[in-house]
Amino acid sequence: MTAKAGTVDQDLIPANAQHRYGVRRKDLPLSCPMPGMYLWNSHPKVYLPIEETGEAKCPYCGATYFFDQDDG
């Protein structure tokens, strides 16, 4: 039996645990919480427009996402 996404037996990062997250273009379309985060203690998924300015802020948790410098 395979584990469901977001279960405690997976190696995921806590959602909304940081205030700034560096992302790469491969992470687009950008959403908060991101794939790879636990979902049980998070807010509803929202897509964030980061392409134009290189930075976006989540209206739910206030987390700021920015493009990593080495990602162009």
Kinemage of the C-alpha trace (Angstrom):
@kinemage 1
@onewidth
@group {chain A} dominant
@subgroup {mainchain}
@vectorlist {calphas} color= white
{ca met a 1} P 0.000 0.000 0.000
{ca thr a 2} L 1.390 3.410 -0.958
{ca ala a 3} L 1.319 6.357 1.421
{ca lys a 4} L -1.028 9.230 0.668
{ca ala a 5} L 0.497 12.638 0.017
{ca gly a 6} L 0.897 14.672 3.183
{ca thr a 7} L 0.848 11.808 5.658
{ca val a 8} L 3.179 11.767 8.650
{ca asp a 9} L 5.228 8.845 7.318
{ca gln a 10} L 6.625 10.991 4.501
{ca asp a 11} L 9.630 13.295 4.611
{ca leu a 12} L 7.773 16.591 4.118
{ca ile a 13} L 8.418 20.069 5.458
{ca pro a 14} L 5.927 21.809 7.762
{ca ala a 15} L 3.572 24.189 5.967
{ca asn a 16} L 3.655 27.852 6.950
{ca ala a 17} L 6.641 27.257 9.232
{ca gln a 18} L 8.878 29.890 7.665
{ca his a 19} L 8.200 33.414 6.553
{ca arg a 20} L 10.432 33.397 3.422
{ca tyr a 21} L 10.818 30.637 0.877
{ca gly a 22} L 13.231 30.604 -2.042
{ca val a 23} L 11.694 28.989 -5.113
{ca arg a 24} L 12.819 28.103 -8.627
{ca arg a 25} L 11.092 28.343 -11.973
{ca lys a 26} L 10.562 24.595 -11.903
{ca asp a 27} L 8.199 25.204 -8.926
{ca leu a 28} L 5.760 27.147 -11.150
{ca pro a 29} L 2.866 27.500 -10.986
{ca leu a 30} L 3.574 28.622 -7.433
{ca ser a 31} L 1.090 27.763 -4.728
{ca cys a 32} L 0.998 28.102 -0.962
{ca pro a 33} L 1.269 25.656 0.606
{ca met a 34} L 3.716 24.146 -1.878
{ca pro a 35} L 3.835 20.492 -2.858
{ca gly a 36} L 6.063 18.716 -0.371
{ca met a 37} L 4.520 20.459 2.647
{ca tyr a 38} L 2.240 18.841 5.170
{ca leu a 39} L -1.345 19.846 4.501
{ca trp a 40} L -3.133 18.799 7.684
{ca asn a 41} L -2.305 22.047 9.507
{ca ser a 42} L -2.383 24.476 6.610
{ca his a 43} L -4.730 26.915 4.920
{ca pro a 44} L -6.490 26.298 1.582
{ca lys a 45} L -4.205 26.225 -1.466
{ca val a 46} L -3.807 29.561 -3.220
{ca tyr a 47} L -1.817 30.230 -6.399
{ca leu a 48} L 0.596 33.145 -6.235
{ca pro a 49} L 1.691 35.394 -9.148
{ca ile a 50} L 5.486 35.556 -8.871
{ca glu a 51} L 6.569 35.706 -12.523
{ca glu a 52} L 6.444 39.495 -13.051
{ca thr a 53} L 8.134 40.803 -9.907
{ca gly a 54} L 10.083 37.768 -8.667
{ca glu a 55} L 8.336 37.907 -5.300
{ca ala a 56} L 4.858 37.072 -3.991
{ca lys a 57} L 3.153 37.093 -0.599
{ca cys a 58} L 0.525 34.594 0.539
{ca pro a 59} L -2.706 36.333 1.566
{ca tyr a 60} L -3.483 33.587 4.105
{ca cys a 61} L -0.291 33.084 6.102
{ca gly a 62} L 1.862 36.015 5.000
{ca ala a 63} L 4.718 33.825 3.739
{ca thr a 64} L 6.885 35.542 1.142
{ca tyr a 65} L 8.169 33.587 -1.838
{ca phe a 66} L 11.049 34.805 -3.991
{ca phe a 67} L 13.085 33.463 -6.893
{ca asp a 68} L 16.478 32.130 -5.844
{ca gln a 69} L 19.309 34.229 -7.294
{ca asp a 70} L 20.885 31.274 -9.081
{ca asp a 71} L 17.635 30.436 -10.875
{ca gly a 72} L 17.466 33.455 -13.212
